[in-house]
Amino acid sequence: MIEESSLDRLIECVWSALERESEECNVYCQERCVESVTRLLGADHYYVRRLHILGRRWDPKQALATLGLLAATRQELTKRIERGVIDSEHLS
């Protein structure tokens, strides 16, 4: 599915940040998640607002919640494409 590889890379980034426990890696990863989900779903979407809140304090719980939001983003995009709300080529 479209954007799956991008979301998969973000998921890998979050797992890597968890394993490394590097604040620099964590901040970079969180910023990429916010940027990507904002681009895909819009700045006012609930997931984007949650990611901003989660990014204030990055620890394992927040990282796991971020993984859940990325999975939900993928599901949201799939539903939108299936319903014809968006064209998958629009997301490229």
DSSP file with accessible surface (Angstrom, degrees, kcal/mol):
  #  RESIDUE AA STRUCTURE BP1 BP2  ACC     N-H-->O    O-->H-N    N-H-->O    O-->H-N    TCO  KAPPA ALPHA  PHI   PSI    X-CA   Y-CA   Z-CA
    1    1 A M    >         0   0  107      0, 0.0     3,-1.8     0, 0.0     4,-0.4   0.000 360.0 360.0 360.0 153.5    0.0    0.0    0.0
    2    2 A I  T 3   +     0   0   51      1,-0.3    87,-0.1     2,-0.1    90,-0.0  -0.222 360.0  11.3 -60.9 143.3    1.1    3.6   -0.6
    3    3 A E  T 3> S+     0   0   24      1,-0.1     4,-2.5    85,-0.1    -1,-0.3   0.404  92.8 116.4  69.2  -1.6    3.1    5.2    2.1
    4    4 A E  H <> S+     0   0   66     -3,-1.8     4,-3.1     1,-0.2     5,-0.2   0.924  74.1  49.8 -62.9 -41.9    3.6    1.8    3.8
    5    5 A S  H  > S+     0   0   72     -4,-0.4     4,-2.3     2,-0.2    -1,-0.2   0.901 111.2  49.8 -65.0 -37.6    7.3    1.9    3.3
    6    6 A S  H  > S+     0   0   14      2,-0.2     4,-1.9     1,-0.2    -1,-0.2   0.935 114.2  44.2 -64.0 -45.6    7.5    5.4    4.7
    7    7 A L  H  X S+     0   0    1     -4,-2.5     4,-2.5     1,-0.2    -2,-0.2   0.893 111.4  54.5 -67.1 -37.1    5.5    4.4    7.8
    8    8 A D  H  X S+     0   0   56     -4,-3.1     4,-2.5    -5,-0.2    -2,-0.2   0.905 107.2  50.8 -62.3 -39.8    7.5    1.2    8.1
    9    9 A R  H  X S+     0   0  146     -4,-2.3     4,-2.2     2,-0.2    -1,-0.2   0.890 110.0  49.8 -64.4 -39.0   10.7    3.2    8.2
   10   10 A L  H  X S+     0   0    9     -4,-1.9     4,-2.4     2,-0.2    -2,-0.2   0.910 109.3  51.4 -65.5 -40.5    9.2    5.4   10.9
   11   11 A I  H  X S+     0   0   30     -4,-2.5     4,-2.4     1,-0.2    -2,-0.2   0.931 110.6  48.7 -61.9 -42.8    8.2    2.4   12.9
   12   12 A E  H  X S+     0   0  131     -4,-2.5     4,-2.6     1,-0.2    -1,-0.2   0.890 108.9  54.3 -62.6 -37.8   11.8    1.1   12.6
   13   13 A C  H  X S+     0   0   27     -4,-2.2     4,-2.5     2,-0.2    -2,-0.2   0.916 108.5  48.3 -61.8 -43.5   13.1    4.5   13.7
   14   14 A V  H  X S+     0   0    0     -4,-2.4     4,-2.4     2,-0.2    -2,-0.2   0.935 112.1  48.5 -64.8 -44.9   11.0    4.3   16.8
   15   15 A W  H  X S+     0   0  122     -4,-2.4     4,-2.3     1,-0.2    -2,-0.2   0.920 112.0  49.9 -60.9 -41.8   12.1    0.8   17.7
   16   16 A S  H  X S+     0   0   27     -4,-2.6     4,-2.7     1,-0.2     5,-0.3   0.911 109.1  51.6 -62.6 -42.4   15.7    1.9   17.1
   17   17 A A  H  X S+     0   0    0     -4,-2.5     4,-1.9     1,-0.2     5,-0.5   0.899 109.7  50.6 -61.6 -38.9   15.3    4.9   19.4
   18   18 A L  H  < S+     0   0   32     -4,-2.4    -2,-0.2     1,-0.2    -1,-0.2   0.921 113.2  45.1 -63.8 -43.4   13.9    2.6   22.0
   19   19 A E  H  < S+     0   0  151     -4,-2.3    -2,-0.2     1,-0.2    -1,-0.2   0.883 118.1  41.8 -69.7 -38.6   16.8    0.3   21.8
   20   20 A R  H  < S-     0   0  167     -4,-2.7    -1,-0.2    -5,-0.2    -2,-0.2   0.749  84.7-153.3 -80.3 -27.7   19.5    3.0   21.7
   21   21 A E     <  +     0   0  161     -4,-1.9     2,-0.6    -5,-0.3    -3,-0.1   0.845  39.7 153.3  52.4  36.8   18.0    5.1   24.4
   22   22 A S     >  -     0   0   47     -5,-0.5     4,-2.7     1,-0.2    -1,-0.2  -0.854  42.3-151.4 -97.9 122.9   19.7    8.1   22.7
   23   23 A E  H  > S+     0   0  155     -2,-0.6     4,-2.8     1,-0.2     5,-0.2   0.900  97.7  53.2 -61.5 -39.0   18.0   11.4   23.3
   24   24 A E  H  > S+     0   0  166      1,-0.2     4,-2.3     2,-0.2    -1,-0.2   0.931 111.6  45.1 -61.9 -44.7   19.3   12.8   20.0
   25   25 A C  H  > S+     0   0   20      1,-0.2     4,-2.7     2,-0.2    -2,-0.2   0.911 112.9  52.1 -64.5 -41.2   17.9    9.8   18.1
   26   26 A N  H  X S+     0   0   18     -4,-2.7     4,-2.7     2,-0.2    -2,-0.2   0.922 110.3  46.7 -62.2 -45.5   14.6   10.0   20.0
   27   27 A V  H  X S+     0   0   70     -4,-2.8     4,-2.5     2,-0.2     5,-0.2   0.941 114.0  47.9 -64.3 -45.6   14.1   13.7   19.2
   28   28 A Y  H  X S+     0   0  132     -4,-2.3     4,-2.3    -5,-0.2    -2,-0.2   0.941 113.5  48.2 -59.5 -46.5   14.9   13.1   15.5
   29   29 A C  H  X S+     0   0    0     -4,-2.7     4,-2.2     1,-0.2    -2,-0.2   0.926 111.5  48.8 -62.0 -46.6   12.6   10.2   15.3
   30   30 A Q  H  X S+     0   0   12     -4,-2.7     4,-2.4     1,-0.2    -1,-0.2   0.915 110.3  51.6 -62.7 -40.9    9.7   12.0   17.0
   31   31 A E  H  X S+     0   0  103     -4,-2.5     4,-2.6     1,-0.2    -1,-0.2   0.918 109.8  49.7 -62.0 -42.1   10.1   15.0   14.7
   32   32 A R  H  X S+     0   0   90     -4,-2.3     4,-2.5     2,-0.2     5,-0.2   0.890 109.7  51.6 -64.2 -39.2   10.0   12.7   11.7
   33   33 A C  H  X S+     0   0    0     -4,-2.2     4,-2.6     2,-0.2     5,-0.3   0.944 111.6  46.1 -63.1 -46.6    6.8   11.1   13.0
   34   34 A V  H  X S+     0   0   20     -4,-2.4     4,-2.4     1,-0.2     5,-0.2   0.939 114.0  48.6 -62.1 -46.9    5.1   14.4   13.5
   35   35 A E  H  X S+     0   0  105     -4,-2.6     4,-2.2    -5,-0.2    -1,-0.2   0.928 114.9  44.4 -59.3 -47.2    6.2   15.7   10.1
   36   36 A S  H  X S+     0   0    5     -4,-2.5     4,-2.2     2,-0.2    -2,-0.2   0.927 114.9  45.5 -67.7 -46.1    5.0   12.6    8.2
   37   37 A V  H  X>S+     0   0    0     -4,-2.6     4,-3.0    -5,-0.2     5,-0.5   0.896 112.4  53.1 -67.8 -35.1    1.7   12.1   10.0
   38   38 A T  H  X5S+     0   0   41     -4,-2.4     4,-2.3    -5,-0.3    -1,-0.2   0.941 110.6  47.3 -62.0 -45.1    1.0   15.8    9.5
   39   39 A R  H  <5S+     0   0  136     -4,-2.2    -2,-0.2    -5,-0.2    -1,-0.2   0.900 118.4  41.4 -63.5 -38.0    1.7   15.6    5.8
   40   40 A L  H  <5S+     0   0   10     -4,-2.2    -2,-0.2    -5,-0.2    -1,-0.2   0.873 132.4  17.1 -80.0 -38.5   -0.5   12.5    5.5
   41   41 A L  H  <5S-     0   0   16     -4,-3.0    -3,-0.2    -5,-0.2    -2,-0.2   0.570 109.4-101.2-115.4 -13.2   -3.5   13.4    7.7
   42   42 A G    ><< -     0   0   31     -4,-2.3     3,-1.6    -5,-0.5     6,-0.3   0.051  32.4 -87.0 100.7 148.8   -3.3   17.1    8.2
   43   43 A A  T 3  S+     0   0   64      1,-0.3    -1,-0.1     5,-0.1    -5,-0.1   0.736 122.4  53.7 -64.7 -25.0   -2.2   19.3   11.0
   44   44 A D  T 3  S+     0   0  138     -6,-0.1    -1,-0.3    -3,-0.1    -2,-0.1   0.444  79.8 120.3 -91.8   0.9   -5.5   19.3   12.8
   45   45 A H  S <> S-     0   0   36     -3,-1.6     4,-2.0     1,-0.1     3,-0.5  -0.356  71.6-122.8 -69.1 146.1   -5.8   15.5   13.0
   46   46 A Y  H  > S+     0   0  125      1,-0.2     4,-2.6     2,-0.2     5,-0.2   0.872 110.3  56.7 -54.1 -42.7   -6.1   13.9   16.4
   47   47 A Y  H  > S+     0   0   47      1,-0.2     4,-2.3     2,-0.2    -1,-0.2   0.883 106.2  50.2 -61.5 -38.2   -3.0   11.7   15.8
   48   48 A V  H  > S+     0   0    1     -3,-0.5     4,-2.1    -6,-0.3    -1,-0.2   0.934 110.3  49.2 -65.7 -44.7   -0.9   14.7   15.1
   49   49 A R  H  X S+     0   0  128     -4,-2.0     4,-1.9     1,-0.2    -2,-0.2   0.916 111.7  49.6 -61.2 -41.2   -2.0   16.5   18.2
   50   50 A R  H  X S+     0   0   84     -4,-2.6     4,-3.0     1,-0.2    -1,-0.2   0.904 107.9  53.5 -64.1 -40.6   -1.2   13.3   20.2
   51   51 A L  H  X S+     0   0    0     -4,-2.3     4,-2.0     1,-0.2    -1,-0.2   0.891 106.6  52.5 -63.4 -36.5    2.2   13.0   18.7
   52   52 A H  H  < S+     0   0   99     -4,-2.1     4,-0.5     2,-0.2    -1,-0.2   0.928 112.0  45.8 -62.3 -43.0    3.0   16.6   19.7
   53   53 A I  H >< S+     0   0   71     -4,-1.9     3,-1.3     1,-0.2     4,-0.4   0.934 112.2  50.4 -66.0 -44.2    2.0   15.7   23.3
   54   54 A L  H >< S+     0   0   13     -4,-3.0     3,-1.0     1,-0.3    -1,-0.2   0.838 103.1  61.8 -63.7 -31.8    4.0   12.5   23.3
   55   55 A G  T 3< S+     0   0   33     -4,-2.0     3,-0.3     1,-0.2    -1,-0.3   0.642  85.3  75.7 -71.7 -12.7    7.0   14.3   22.0
   56   56 A R  T <  S+     0   0  199     -3,-1.3     2,-0.4    -4,-0.5    -1,-0.2   0.824 112.6  18.3 -67.8 -31.8    7.2   16.5   25.1
   57   57 A R  S <  S-     0   0  151     -3,-1.0     2,-0.7    -4,-0.4    -1,-0.3  -0.886  77.8-159.7-142.9 107.7    8.6   13.6   27.1
   58   58 A W        +     0   0   46     -2,-0.4    -3,-0.1    -3,-0.3   -32,-0.1  -0.795  32.8 133.6 -96.8 111.8   10.1   10.7   25.3
   59   59 A D  S  > S-     0   0   40     -2,-0.7     4,-2.6    -5,-0.2     3,-0.2  -0.858  71.8 -79.9-141.4 178.7   10.3    7.5   27.2
   60   60 A P  H  > S+     0   0   80      0, 0.0     4,-2.4     0, 0.0     5,-0.2   0.870 127.7  52.4 -54.9 -38.1    9.4    3.9   26.4
   61   61 A K  H  > S+     0   0  160      1,-0.2     4,-2.2     2,-0.2     5,-0.2   0.930 112.0  45.4 -63.8 -43.9    5.7    4.4   27.1
   62   62 A Q  H  > S+     0   0   31     -3,-0.2     4,-2.4     2,-0.2    -1,-0.2   0.882 111.5  53.1 -66.5 -37.8    5.6    7.4   24.8
   63   63 A A  H  X S+     0   0    0     -4,-2.6     4,-2.2     2,-0.2    -2,-0.2   0.924 109.6  48.0 -63.8 -42.2    7.5    5.5   22.1
   64   64 A L  H  X S+     0   0   92     -4,-2.4     4,-1.9    -5,-0.2    -2,-0.2   0.901 110.8  50.9 -65.9 -38.8    5.1    2.6   22.3
   65   65 A A  H  X S+     0   0   42     -4,-2.2     4,-2.2     1,-0.2    -1,-0.2   0.902 107.9  53.7 -64.1 -37.5    2.2    4.9   22.0
   66   66 A T  H  X S+     0   0    0     -4,-2.4     4,-2.4     1,-0.2    -2,-0.2   0.915 105.2  53.8 -62.8 -41.1    3.9    6.5   19.0
   67   67 A L  H  X S+     0   0   19     -4,-2.2     4,-2.2     1,-0.2    -1,-0.2   0.916 108.4  50.2 -59.3 -41.2    4.1    3.0   17.4
   68   68 A G  H  X S+     0   0   42     -4,-1.9     4,-2.4     1,-0.2    -1,-0.2   0.905 109.5  50.3 -63.9 -40.1    0.4    2.6   17.9
   69   69 A L  H  X S+     0   0   22     -4,-2.2     4,-2.3     2,-0.2    -1,-0.2   0.873 108.9  51.8 -67.9 -35.1   -0.4    6.0   16.3
   70   70 A L  H  X S+     0   0    0     -4,-2.4     4,-2.1     2,-0.2    -1,-0.2   0.918 110.7  48.0 -67.0 -40.5    1.8    5.1   13.3
   71   71 A A  H  X S+     0   0   49     -4,-2.2     4,-2.1     1,-0.2    -2,-0.2   0.916 112.2  49.7 -64.6 -40.4   -0.1    1.8   12.9
   72   72 A A  H  X S+     0   0   20     -4,-2.4     4,-2.8     1,-0.2    -2,-0.2   0.871 107.2  55.2 -66.3 -35.0   -3.4    3.7   13.2
   73   73 A T  H  X S+     0   0    0     -4,-2.3     4,-2.5     2,-0.2     5,-0.2   0.935 107.1  49.8 -62.5 -44.5   -2.2    6.2   10.6
   74   74 A R  H  X S+     0   0   58     -4,-2.1     4,-2.2     1,-0.2    -2,-0.2   0.932 112.3  47.5 -59.4 -43.8   -1.6    3.4    8.2
   75   75 A Q  H  X S+     0   0  117     -4,-2.1     4,-2.5     1,-0.2    -2,-0.2   0.912 110.2  52.3 -65.5 -41.2   -5.0    2.0    8.8
   76   76 A E  H  X S+     0   0   44     -4,-2.8     4,-2.4     1,-0.2    -2,-0.2   0.924 110.1  48.4 -60.6 -44.5   -6.6    5.4    8.4
   77   77 A L  H  X S+     0   0    2     -4,-2.5     4,-2.3     2,-0.2    -1,-0.2   0.919 110.1  51.9 -63.6 -41.7   -4.9    5.9    5.0
   78   78 A T  H  X S+     0   0   33     -4,-2.2     4,-2.7    -5,-0.2    -2,-0.2   0.932 110.8  47.8 -60.6 -45.2   -6.0    2.5    3.9
   79   79 A K  H  X S+     0   0   83     -4,-2.5     4,-2.2     1,-0.2     6,-0.3   0.909 110.8  51.2 -62.6 -42.6   -9.7    3.2    4.8
   80   80 A R  H  <>S+     0   0   53     -4,-2.4     5,-2.0     2,-0.2     6,-1.2   0.897 112.1  46.6 -63.3 -39.4   -9.6    6.6    3.1
   81   81 A I  H ><5S+     0   0   34     -4,-2.3     3,-1.1     3,-0.2    -2,-0.2   0.935 111.8  50.6 -68.2 -44.6   -8.2    5.0   -0.1
   82   82 A E  H 3<5S+     0   0  146     -4,-2.7    -2,-0.2     1,-0.3    -1,-0.2   0.868 111.8  47.8 -61.1 -37.5  -10.8    2.2    0.0
   83   83 A R  T 3<5S-     0   0  170     -4,-2.2    -1,-0.3    -5,-0.2    -2,-0.2   0.554 112.9-120.1 -79.4  -9.9  -13.6    4.7    0.4
   84   84 A G  T < 5S+     0   0   58     -3,-1.1    -3,-0.2    -4,-0.5    -2,-0.1   0.637  76.2 128.8  79.1  14.1  -12.3    6.8   -2.4
   85   85 A V  S   <S+     0   0   96     -5,-2.0     2,-0.3    -6,-0.3    -4,-0.2   0.876  79.5  17.4 -68.0 -37.9  -11.8    9.8   -0.1
   86   86 A I  S    S-     0   0   34     -6,-1.2     2,-0.4    -9,-0.2    -2,-0.2  -0.948  80.5-121.9-130.8 155.4   -8.3   10.1   -1.3
   87   87 A D    >>  -     0   0   93     -2,-0.3     3,-1.4     1,-0.1     4,-0.7  -0.818  19.4-133.6 -94.6 134.3   -6.4    8.8   -4.3
   88   88 A S  G >4 S+     0   0   41     -2,-0.4     3,-0.9     1,-0.3     4,-0.4   0.826 107.3  59.3 -60.2 -28.6   -3.4    6.7   -3.5
   89   89 A E  G >4 S+     0   0  146      1,-0.2     3,-1.0     2,-0.2    -1,-0.3   0.804  93.9  66.1 -69.6 -25.5   -1.4    8.6   -6.1
   90   90 A H  G <4 S+     0   0  145     -3,-1.4    -1,-0.2     1,-0.2    -2,-0.2   0.794  98.5  54.0 -62.8 -27.4   -2.1   11.8   -4.2
   91   91 A L  G <<        0   0   11     -3,-0.9    -1,-0.2    -4,-0.7    -2,-0.2   0.597 360.0 360.0 -85.7 -13.0    0.0   10.5   -1.3
   92   92 A S    <         0   0  109     -3,-1.0    -3,-0.0    -4,-0.4   -90,-0.0  -0.251 360.0 360.0 -65.5 360.0    3.1    9.8   -3.3
